[in-house]
Amino acid sequence: MSVKECTHHKDKKRKRVRRLFAGILIFLFVVLLTILLVWAILQPKKPRFILQDATIFNFNVSAPNIFSSSIQITIYARNPNDKIGIYYDKMKTYANYHHQQITYYTQIPSVYQGHKDVNIWSPFVFSNNVPISPLNGPDLKEDQQNGGVWLDFKIDGRVKWRVGTITTGHYHLHVTCTAYVPFGNHPGDGGIFVGNNAVKYQLARSCDVSV
């Protein structure tokens, strides 16, 4: 093969590579543009979360700053979109007091939520002899003795949006349900005995949702 033929062969190969690369870029551009247009037309809304109730099985501050607890919460989650589905993934819930995490993480199963669908989760958030801030320990015990505690029940996870056959990438989901949890042991205090000294409180608190 002559030098001229070799150079011509290399030029043809470069042109094919350039055309292939240009085709891939155009295809990706069209796909992204379609997703953006669909997104803009549908205007997806954030899911809605409500903390419905909390059942207190154990809530105890021992020593100055050692905390144990067992609380079952009921979370209502609704997809407000009529054309967009939501995938929930790697969801975990826990409780905060004065911006400090005071329970372990509890996993919530992954699930797909269809258009206008509702899911109800009832996870336990708990801790066993967990050390907390020396400043928060006495405050937590005092709040309990005074009849109630303000707690932040949090959910962290990931969501994906589904439009028809198109599914987006993951987005971080942060949910904060702030509620005053009373500790009265009588129905007049808003509590209902559910056995084994556990008391259930209806809360019905809307949660702050960030995606």
N, C-alpha and C positions, 0 to 999 in steps of 0.2 A: 504493500500500500504506500502510495506517495505521500509526501508531506502535505500536499494540497488536499488530498482525499481525507487524510487523518484530521486536518483542521476543520474541513466541512462536516465530518462526522461528529466532532466535538461540539460544533456550533448547533447542529440539529438536536443533540442531546440536551444542551443548555436551554434551548427554546422549549423543549418538551417539559423540562423541570420547571421553567418559569410559568408556562401555561398551567401546569398542574397546581403550582403554588398559588397562582392568581385565582384559579377555580375554587380552591379550598377557602381562600380569604373571602371571595364573593359569597360562597355558600354560608360561611359563618356570619357574615354581615347580614344576609337576608334572614337567617334564623334569629339573630339577636334583635333585628329590627321588628320582626314579627312578634317576638315576646314582649318587647317594649310597647308596641301598639296595643296588643291584647291587654297588657297590664294597665295602660292608660285608659282604655275603654272600660274595663271592668272595675277599676278603682277598688282594690281589695281592702277589706276592713279587718282590723285586729280582732282576734277572738275575745269573747267576753268571759270573765271569771267572777264567780261569787263564792265567798266562804259562807256556807250555809249553817254549819254548826260545829261544835267542838265537844268531845266527851272526855272528861278528865278522869283518868284511872289512877294517876300518881303525879304529884307535883310537890317536890320536897327539896328544901335547901338545908343541908347538914353542914356542920362546921361553918366557918365564915364564908366559904365560897365553893362548896361542893354541891352539885345539882343533879337530881335524878327526876325523870319525868316519863310519863306515858300518856299521850294525848292522841285521840283519833279525830281527825277533821274530815269534813265532807266538802268537796270542791265541785262546784258546778261549772262546766266549761261549754260554751256555745259558739258555733261558727255562724256569724251573722251574714255571711255571703251566700247568695243564691246561685252563683255560677263558679265558685272556687272552693275546692276541697283543701283540707289542711292535714299534713302529716306531723304528728308529734313524736319526737325522738329524744332519747337520753334525758328524760325528765327526772328531776330529783327535787324533793321538798324538805324543808327544815324550818326551825323556828329561831327568830332573833329577838333579843331583848336589849334595848339601848345600843343597837347597832352591833351586838356581839352574837355570834351563833352559839346557841345553848343546847342544841340537839344534834344527833347524827343526821346524815343524809339518808333519806328513804326514797327508793326508786319507784317511779310510776311507769307502768308498762307502756311501750310504744303503741300508738293507735292512729288509724286514719279517721278523720272526721269529715263526713260528707256535707253537702250544702244544707245549711240551716240545722244541722244535727246538733245533738246535745250529748255530752259524756258526763258521768258522775264518778268521781274518784273518792275513796274513803281510806286514805293511807294513815298509818300510825307515825307520828313523830315522837321520838323518845331519846332518852339519855340515861346513862347509868354511872353515877359518881363522876360526872364530868367537872373538871375545874373551870371556874369562870372568873372573871375579873374580880379582884378584891373589892372594887367599888360597886360592882353590880350585885354581888352576893347579898349584902345587907339590904340594898334597895329592893331586890326581888322578894326577899323574905318579908320586908315591911309592907310591900304592896299586897302580897298574899294575905297577910294578917289584917290589912285594911279592907279586904273584900274583893279585890280584883287586880288583874295585871294587864297592861297593854303589851301585846305581843305582835310581832310581824311574822306571819307565816309566808314563806317565800317558795317559789317554784322557779327553777332554772332549767333550761333545756334548749332544744332546737326545733324549728319548724320548717317545713317545705310547703309551698303552695302548688296546687295542682289545678290546671285549667285544661279541660278536655284530656288530651293525651300528653300535654306538656307539663313537666314538673320542674320547678325552679331548684336552685341550690339551697343549702341550709342557711337559715337566719337564726340568730340567737333570740331566745324568748326569756324575758324576765317578768315575773309576776310577784307582786307584793300585796298581801291581804292583811291590813292592819285592823286589829280587833281588840276590844276590851273584854277580857275573859273573866267573868265573875267567879267567886268561889263560895257563894252561899250554898247551903245544903238543904234548902227548903224550896218548894215550888214557888213560893212568894218571891224568892230571890231570882227567879227565872230558871232554876235548875230542875231537872227531872231525873229521879233515880232510875238507873238502868241495870242495877245489880252489882254486887261485890263492891259497894261503896263508890261506884262510878257515877258521875253526875254529867248529864248532857245539857248543853246550853244552845239554844237557837240564837244565831248571830246575824245571818243575812247581811253580810258586809260585801259591798262591791270592791273589787281588787283593781289595783293599778297595773296595766299591762304595757310592756314595752317590747317592740320587735325591731 
